[in-house]
Amino acid sequence: MRHPSMTTRGTRIAFAIAVVIGLALPKRVECGYPGATCGHVGRARTMCTSYEIEPLGLYLIELVAQRDVGFAYESGDDCR
């Protein structure tokens, strides 16, 4: 619900800003992109998988394209 003094243009601008912020939220992705398989043996014979923390918008693009876009906020290996 919007304030009575908020214009239609103001509502559209607020919605666009909310969408941009939503698409920039971080998402953890195992193996670099959705649907990929990976794994390797790390130190002390533990199973390791690579991960990336990337924006939700790029995650959705990778989900559709089924390949890695190549941008991430952070990446590394998770060993268990």
Beta strands, then each sheet from edge to edge (+ up, - down):
strand 1: 26-30
strand 2: 40-41
strand 3: 47-55
strand 4: 74-79
sheet 1: 1+ 3- 2+
sheet 2: 1+ 3- 4+
end
